[in-house]
Amino acid sequence: MASPVKTFLTANDFTGKTIVPFCTHGGGGASSTYTDMQKLTPGAKVTEGYTSYENSAKDSEITEWINKLKL
């Protein structure tokens, strides 16, 4: 997780909020990013994330992911 994102998550109170994460990467994948987000934001709900390698994201995949979240 990028340091600015980590700082933002720890500096704010997300209690009762829903966090919908997505990750773009150049080869390392999401790794533990989404579980780390949950640990850094106690009281928040972190949904299933979307991960895309470089510019490989497809509109249809993103739409499917968003619909699956049922927000």
C-alpha positions in Angstrom: 0.0 0.0 0.0 1.3 3.4 -0.9 2.4 5.5 2.1 0.1 8.4 1.4 -2.9 6.0 1.4 -1.8 4.4 4.7 -1.4 7.9 6.2 -4.9 8.9 5.1 -6.5 5.8 6.5 -4.8 6.1 9.9 -5.4 9.8 10.2 -9.2 9.6 9.7 -12.0 7.9 11.5 -13.9 5.5 9.2 -16.1 4.0 11.9 -19.5 3.0 10.3 -18.1 3.7 6.8 -17.8 1.4 3.8 -14.4 1.4 1.9 -14.5 0.2 -1.6 -10.8 -0.3 -2.6 -9.2 -0.8 -5.9 -5.5 -1.4 -6.8 -3.5 -0.8 -9.9 0.0 -2.4 -10.0 2.9 -3.1 -12.2 3.4 -6.7 -11.2 3.2 -7.1 -7.4 -0.5 -7.6 -7.2 -2.7 -6.4 -4.4 -0.8 -8.6 -1.9 -2.2 -7.9 1.5 -3.5 -4.4 0.7 -7.2 -5.1 1.4 -6.6 -6.9 4.6 -4.2 -4.2 5.7 -6.8 -1.6 5.0 -9.3 -3.4 7.3 -6.7 -3.5 10.1 -6.0 0.2 9.7 -9.7 1.2 9.7 -11.3 -0.5 12.7 -15.1 -0.1 12.7 -15.2 0.3 8.9 -16.3 -2.3 6.4 -13.8 -2.9 3.6 -15.4 -4.6 0.6 -13.8 -7.0 -1.9 -11.3 -5.0 -3.8 -10.7 -4.7 -7.6 -7.1 -5.3 -8.8 -5.8 -4.4 -12.2 -2.4 -4.9 -13.7 -1.1 -1.7 -15.4 -3.8 -0.7 -18.0 -5.5 -4.1 -18.2 -8.8 -3.1 -16.5 -11.9 -3.7 -18.6 -15.1 -1.8 -18.3 -17.1 -5.0 -18.2 -15.0 -6.4 -15.3 -15.3 -3.2 -13.3 -19.1 -3.1 -13.8 -19.3 -6.8 -12.7 -17.3 -6.0 -9.6 -19.4 -3.0 -8.7 -22.6 -4.9 -9.2 -21.4 -7.8 -7.1 -20.8 -5.4 -4.2 -24.5 -4.6 -4.0 -24.0 -1.1 -2.6 
